[in-house]
């Protein structure tokens, strides 16, 4: 829903974020993105190579809640 150039207001004392975009624009964006169906959550331009090292890290690393440490027991 957020696009390049959108203004985001950060209120640190009140611990809040506000996307300063008119509701009509957000409604239009929502409708446009919902037409993409199952791919609505994917970035529009994502063409990247994943190195073998990053693939190994992703395969063996636990979640951040568990410390993001390597766990070889996860190997399938």
C-alpha positions in Angstrom: 0.0 0.0 0.0 2.9 2.3 0.6 4.6 3.6 -2.5 7.8 5.6 -3.1 7.3 9.3 -2.3 4.5 8.7 0.2 4.8 10.7 3.4 4.9 8.8 6.7 4.5 10.8 9.9 6.4 9.5 12.9 5.2 10.6 16.3 7.8 9.2 18.8 6.3 10.6 22.0 2.9 9.0 21.2 4.6 5.9 19.6 2.6 6.1 16.4 3.1 6.1 12.6 0.7 7.7 10.2 0.6 7.2 6.4 -0.3 10.7 5.1 -2.1 9.5 2.0 -5.8 10.3 1.3 -8.2 7.4 2.0 -9.4 7.6 -1.6 -5.9 7.0 -2.9 -5.5 4.0 -0.5 -8.8 2.6 -1.7 -7.7 2.8 -5.3 -4.4 1.2 -4.6 -6.1 -1.6 -2.6 -8.5 -2.3 -5.6 -5.6 -2.3 -8.1 -3.5 -4.7 -6.0 -6.4 -7.1 -5.3 -6.7 -7.7 -9.1 -3.4 -9.4 -8.9 -4.9 -12.3 -6.9 -2.5 -14.6 -5.2 0.5 -12.4 -6.2 -0.8 -9.3 -4.4 1.8 -9.6 -1.6 4.9 -10.1 -3.9 7.1 -7.2 -4.9 6.5 -6.0 -8.4 10.2 -6.2 -9.5 12.0 -9.0 -7.7 14.7 -10.5 -9.8 17.7 -11.5 -7.6 20.1 -14.4 -7.4 20.4 -16.1 -4.0 23.9 -17.3 -3.2 24.5 -20.8 -1.9 25.7 -19.3 1.4 22.4 -17.4 1.9 20.5 -20.6 1.0 22.4 -22.5 3.6 21.8 -19.8 6.2 18.1 -19.8 5.5 17.9 -23.6 5.7 19.6 -23.9 9.0 18.9 -20.8 11.0 16.2 -20.6 13.6 13.7 -17.7 13.9 14.6 -14.5 15.6 12.4 -15.5 18.5 14.7 -18.5 19.0 17.9 -16.5 18.7 18.5 -16.7 14.9 21.2 -19.4 15.6 22.2 -22.3 13.3 20.3 -25.5 14.1 21.5 -28.4 12.0 18.5 -30.5 13.3 16.3 -28.5 10.9 18.0 -30.2 7.9 15.6 -32.2 5.9 
